[in-house]
Amino acid sequence: MLRGSCVCLWSLSRMLGTFYSMAKPRSCQLCWALRLGFKNVVTVDELRMAFPVLDMVDLQRRPKTTPLPRNDFPAIEGVLLLGEPVRWETSLQLIMDVLLSNGNPGTGLATAPYPHLPVLASNMDLLWMAEAKMPRFGHGTFLLCLETIYRKVTGKELRYKGLMGKPSILTYQYAEELIRQQAERRGWAAPIQKLYAVGDNPMSDVYGANLFNQYLQMAKHERAEKLGASGLLKQRSSATQSCASILVCTGVYSPKAPGSTEPAQGGEEPPFHGHRDFNFSPGLIEASHIVNDVDEAVQLVFHKEGWAL
């Protein structure tokens, strides 16, 4: 996943059509845009510069004179959210402007359109771990801010056309397919039947792995549709039988850290740090295995598979 300002807007006129990316650095976003099939790219600074009166929080960036209105900027037809931005106030404001103006941020509408423009989002982690002693806000926190602002302003729920990345089943299906392709290129005849997912966040890594394992069990009995599997990848018949979750203690999760999603005193459930559109199930955040770090996780996998170290 990309970090930095990764708010993106796209036009749906021709397949993926024209891509508008509120993102930095430009070279990285251009690479991602081309890989996804988008054509024309504009950064968040370019959009802000096209409509300078929309970004008014930073006094140093306010226009000294009133700029002429723009009428040559292409209408935006969708919003793609990839990762938490650097300037939250700018991104939140511009996204709201796009949604409330139906893709024409230089204009105003008497009534906000609803349903609003399609919104896709990925990287839903509420928190992530860096060098600080406590977790940092992740893209899930940014999405929470956007959802709250949209509801407060419009009185309606912000709706997503799709949520990608962990813990979405779609992401694990894609990873499974990539693993299958790698095995095929290496000439491995035996199908891969068991996957191991290693992560430090119970609410995304463990939840997602366990959700995918649940999906695999249901798929074996031809009941995948009961999991709400509409829109998932249409894959060939999968040989994968299970997906084990391995939780490491070197990131968001720490057995002794506050807010590590352990059960509270008195048997209370831990706070749900997952995204609004995913139901909380305490069993899904219980890892198959808990180890100290990634090295122990690799050793565990070797041991489980009977491989010599």
C-alpha positions as CSV (number, residue, x, y, z in Angstrom):
1,M,0.0,0.0,0.0
2,L,1.1,3.6,-0.6
3,R,1.4,6.0,2.2
4,G,1.3,9.7,1.9
5,S,-1.6,11.6,0.2
6,C,-3.5,9.0,-1.7
7,V,-6.9,10.3,-2.3
8,C,-7.9,9.6,-5.9
9,L,-10.6,10.6,-8.3
10,W,-11.5,9.0,-11.6
11,S,-13.8,9.3,-14.6
12,L,-15.8,6.3,-15.7
13,S,-16.6,7.5,-19.2
14,R,-14.5,4.9,-21.0
15,M,-13.9,1.7,-19.0
16,L,-11.6,3.1,-16.3
17,G,-11.4,6.3,-18.3
18,T,-9.6,9.3,-17.0
19,F,-7.9,9.2,-13.7
20,Y,-7.7,12.0,-11.3
21,S,-5.4,11.3,-8.4
22,M,-5.1,13.5,-5.3
23,A,-1.8,12.0,-4.5
24,K,2.0,12.5,-4.1
25,P,4.6,11.8,-5.3
26,R,3.4,12.2,-8.8
27,S,5.7,9.6,-10.3
28,C,4.5,6.8,-7.9
29,Q,0.9,7.6,-8.5
30,L,1.4,7.8,-12.2
31,C,2.9,4.3,-12.1
32,W,0.0,3.0,-10.1
33,A,-2.5,4.7,-12.3
34,L,-1.1,3.3,-15.5
35,R,-1.0,-0.2,-14.0
36,L,-4.7,0.1,-13.1
37,G,-5.5,1.3,-16.6
38,F,-6.1,5.0,-15.9
39,K,-4.9,7.6,-18.4
40,N,-4.7,11.2,-17.2
41,V,-3.4,12.0,-13.8
42,V,-3.6,15.2,-11.7
43,T,-2.2,15.5,-8.1
44,V,-4.0,16.9,-5.1
45,D,-1.9,20.1,-5.4
46,E,-2.9,20.5,-9.0
47,L,-6.6,20.1,-8.1
48,R,-6.1,22.6,-5.2
49,M,-4.4,25.0,-7.5
50,A,-7.2,24.7,-10.0
51,F,-9.7,25.7,-7.3
52,P,-7.6,27.6,-4.7
53,V,-10.5,29.1,-2.8
54,L,-11.5,25.5,-1.7
55,D,-8.5,25.1,0.5
56,M,-8.6,27.8,3.1
57,V,-7.3,26.4,6.4
58,D,-3.6,27.1,5.8
59,L,-3.3,30.9,5.8
60,Q,0.0,30.6,3.9
61,R,-1.8,28.9,1.0
62,R,-4.8,31.2,0.7
63,P,-4.9,33.1,-2.6
64,K,-4.1,36.8,-2.1
65,T,-6.6,37.8,-4.8
66,T,-9.8,36.2,-5.9
67,P,-9.0,33.9,-8.8
68,L,-11.1,33.7,-11.9
69,P,-13.6,30.8,-12.0
70,R,-12.6,27.7,-13.9
71,N,-15.0,26.2,-16.4
72,D,-12.5,23.9,-18.2
73,F,-11.9,21.3,-15.5
74,P,-13.3,17.9,-16.4
75,A,-16.1,16.6,-14.3
76,I,-15.1,13.9,-11.7
77,E,-17.2,10.8,-11.8
78,G,-15.9,8.8,-8.8
79,V,-13.6,8.8,-5.8
80,L,-10.9,6.2,-5.1
81,L,-9.4,6.3,-1.6
82,L,-6.1,4.4,-1.3
83,G,-4.3,5.6,1.9
84,E,-4.2,8.3,4.5
85,P,-3.2,11.7,3.2
86,V,-0.6,14.1,4.6
87,R,-2.9,17.1,4.8
88,W,-6.2,15.7,6.2
89,E,-8.1,18.9,6.2
90,T,-7.3,19.5,2.5
91,S,-8.3,16.0,1.4
92,L,-11.4,15.9,3.5
93,Q,-12.6,19.3,2.3
94,L,-11.9,18.5,-1.4
95,I,-13.5,15.1,-1.3
96,M,-16.6,16.6,0.3
97,D,-16.6,19.4,-2.3
98,V,-16.5,16.7,-5.1
99,L,-19.3,14.6,-3.5
100,L,-21.5,17.6,-2.7
101,S,-21.0,19.2,-6.1
102,N,-21.6,16.0,-8.1
103,G,-18.0,16.0,-9.4
104,N,-17.8,19.8,-10.2
105,P,-15.8,21.2,-7.2
106,G,-15.8,24.7,-8.7
107,T,-19.5,25.0,-8.5
108,G,-22.2,24.7,-5.9
109,L,-25.5,22.8,-5.8
110,A,-28.6,23.8,-3.9
111,T,-29.1,20.1,-2.8
112,A,-26.4,17.5,-2.4
113,P,-27.0,14.6,-4.9
114,Y,-27.9,11.3,-3.4
115,P,-26.9,8.6,-4.2
116,H,-23.6,10.4,-4.4
117,L,-20.8,9.6,-6.8
118,P,-19.3,6.1,-6.5
119,V,-16.7,5.7,-3.9
120,L,-14.1,2.9,-3.7
121,A,-11.7,2.5,-0.7
122,S,-8.9,0.3,0.4
123,N,-6.5,0.0,3.3
124,M,-9.1,0.1,6.1
125,D,-6.7,-0.3,9.1
126,L,-7.8,2.1,11.9
127,L,-4.3,2.1,13.3
128,W,-0.8,1.1,12.2
129,M,2.5,0.8,14.1
130,A,5.6,2.9,13.4
131,E,8.5,4.0,15.5
132,A,6.3,5.6,18.2
133,K,5.4,3.6,21.3
134,M,1.7,3.8,20.5
135,P,-0.1,3.1,17.1
136,R,-0.6,5.9,14.6
137,F,-3.8,6.8,12.8
138,G,-4.4,4.7,9.6
139,H,-6.5,5.1,6.6
140,G,-9.4,3.6,8.5
141,T,-9.4,6.6,10.8
142,F,-9.4,8.9,7.7
143,L,-12.4,7.0,6.3
144,L,-14.1,7.3,9.7
145,C,-13.6,11.1,9.6
146,L,-15.0,11.3,6.1
147,E,-18.0,9.2,6.9
148,T,-18.8,11.2,10.0
149,I,-18.4,14.6,8.2
150,Y,-20.6,13.4,5.3
151,R,-23.3,12.2,7.6
152,K,-23.2,15.4,9.7
153,V,-23.4,17.6,6.7
154,T,-26.0,15.7,4.6
155,G,-27.8,13.6,7.2
156,K,-27.2,10.5,5.0
157,E,-24.7,7.7,5.1
158,L,-21.6,7.7,2.9
159,R,-21.9,4.5,0.8
160,Y,-19.1,2.6,-0.8
161,K,-19.2,0.8,-4.2
162,G,-16.5,-1.4,-2.9
163,L,-14.1,-1.9,0.0
164,M,-10.7,-3.6,-0.9
165,G,-7.7,-4.6,1.0
166,K,-7.7,-6.5,4.3
167,P,-10.0,-7.8,5.7
168,S,-11.9,-8.0,2.4
169,I,-12.2,-11.6,1.0
170,L,-11.5,-10.2,-2.4
171,T,-7.9,-9.3,-1.3
172,Y,-7.3,-12.9,-0.1
173,Q,-8.7,-14.3,-3.3
174,Y,-6.3,-12.2,-5.2
175,A,-3.4,-13.2,-3.1
176,E,-4.4,-16.9,-3.5
177,E,-4.4,-16.5,-7.2
178,L,-1.0,-14.9,-7.2
179,I,0.4,-17.7,-5.1
180,R,-1.1,-20.3,-7.5
181,Q,0.5,-18.5,-10.4
182,Q,3.9,-18.5,-8.7
183,A,3.6,-22.2,-8.0
184,E,2.7,-22.9,-11.6
185,R,5.7,-20.9,-12.9
186,R,8.0,-23.0,-10.6
187,G,6.6,-26.2,-12.0
188,W,5.1,-27.3,-8.7
189,A,2.6,-30.1,-9.5
190,A,1.0,-30.5,-6.1
191,P,-1.7,-27.9,-5.4
192,I,-1.2,-25.6,-2.5
193,Q,-3.9,-26.5,0.0
194,K,-3.0,-24.4,3.1
195,L,-2.3,-20.7,3.4
196,Y,-0.7,-18.9,6.3
197,A,-1.4,-15.2,6.8
198,V,1.0,-13.3,9.1
199,G,0.1,-9.9,10.5
200,D,0.2,-7.6,13.6
201,N,-3.3,-6.2,13.5
202,P,-6.2,-8.4,14.9
203,M,-8.9,-6.2,13.3
204,S,-7.5,-6.5,9.8
205,D,-4.9,-9.2,9.4
206,V,-6.4,-11.8,11.7
207,Y,-10.0,-10.8,11.0
208,G,-9.4,-11.0,7.2
209,A,-7.5,-14.3,7.3
210,N,-10.2,-15.9,9.5
211,L,-13.0,-14.5,7.3
212,F,-11.3,-16.0,4.3
213,N,-10.8,-19.3,6.0
214,Q,-14.5,-19.2,6.9
215,Y,-15.3,-18.5,3.2
216,L,-13.1,-21.5,2.1
217,Q,-14.9,-23.8,4.5
218,M,-18.3,-22.7,3.2
219,A,-17.1,-22.8,-0.4
220,K,-16.1,-26.5,0.1
221,H,-19.8,-27.2,0.8
222,E,-21.0,-24.9,-2.1
223,R,-22.4,-22.3,0.3
224,A,-20.1,-19.4,-0.4
225,E,-23.1,-17.2,-1.4
226,K,-24.3,-17.2,2.2
227,L,-21.2,-15.2,3.1
228,G,-22.4,-12.4,0.8
229,A,-19.9,-13.3,-1.9
230,S,-21.4,-11.3,-4.7
231,G,-18.8,-9.3,-6.6
232,L,-15.9,-11.5,-5.5
233,L,-13.4,-12.7,-8.1
234,K,-14.7,-15.4,-10.4
235,Q,-11.9,-17.9,-9.9
236,R,-11.2,-21.3,-11.2
237,S,-12.0,-24.1,-8.8
238,S,-9.7,-23.6,-5.8
239,A,-7.5,-26.3,-4.3
240,T,-7.0,-24.2,-1.1
241,Q,-8.5,-25.9,1.9
242,S,-7.7,-23.5,4.7
243,C,-6.1,-20.2,5.8
244,A,-4.4,-20.0,9.2
245,S,-3.9,-16.7,10.9
246,I,-0.7,-15.9,12.7
247,L,-0.5,-12.8,14.9
248,V,2.9,-11.3,15.7
249,C,3.5,-9.0,18.7
250,T,5.8,-6.5,17.1
251,G,3.2,-4.1,15.7
252,V,-0.3,-2.9,16.6
253,Y,-1.0,-5.9,18.7
254,S,0.9,-6.2,22.0
255,P,-0.3,-8.5,24.9
256,K,0.6,-5.7,27.4
257,A,-0.3,-2.6,25.5
258,P,-3.5,-0.6,26.0
259,G,-5.9,-0.8,23.0
260,S,-4.4,-4.1,21.8
261,T,-7.9,-5.5,21.3
262,E,-7.6,-7.9,24.3
263,P,-10.8,-8.5,26.2
264,A,-11.5,-5.9,28.8
265,Q,-11.7,-6.6,32.5
266,G,-15.0,-8.2,33.5
267,G,-15.2,-10.2,30.2
268,E,-16.3,-7.2,28.1
269,E,-15.7,-7.4,24.4
270,P,-12.8,-5.3,23.1
271,P,-13.6,-2.2,21.0
272,F,-14.2,-2.9,17.4
273,H,-11.5,-1.2,15.3
274,G,-12.7,-2.6,12.0
275,H,-14.6,-0.7,9.3
276,R,-18.2,0.2,9.7
277,D,-19.3,-2.1,6.9
278,F,-17.8,-5.2,8.4
279,N,-19.7,-6.9,11.2
280,F,-17.9,-7.5,14.5
281,S,-17.5,-11.2,15.4
282,P,-15.2,-11.8,18.4
283,G,-14.2,-15.2,17.0
284,L,-12.8,-13.6,13.8
285,I,-10.2,-11.7,15.8
286,E,-8.8,-14.8,17.6
287,A,-5.6,-15.8,15.8
288,S,-4.9,-19.4,15.1
289,H,-1.4,-18.8,16.5
290,I,0.3,-16.0,18.4
291,V,4.1,-15.6,18.1
292,N,6.6,-12.9,19.1
293,D,7.7,-11.9,15.6
294,V,7.9,-12.8,11.9
295,D,10.9,-15.0,12.5
296,E,8.9,-17.2,14.9
297,A,6.0,-17.1,12.4
298,V,8.2,-18.6,9.7
299,Q,9.6,-21.2,12.0
300,L,6.0,-22.1,13.0
301,V,5.0,-22.6,9.4
302,F,8.0,-24.8,8.8
303,H,7.2,-26.9,11.8
304,K,3.5,-27.2,10.8
305,E,4.5,-28.3,7.3
306,G,7.2,-30.7,8.5
307,W,10.0,-28.8,6.8
308,A,13.5,-28.8,8.1
309,L,15.0,-25.4,9.0
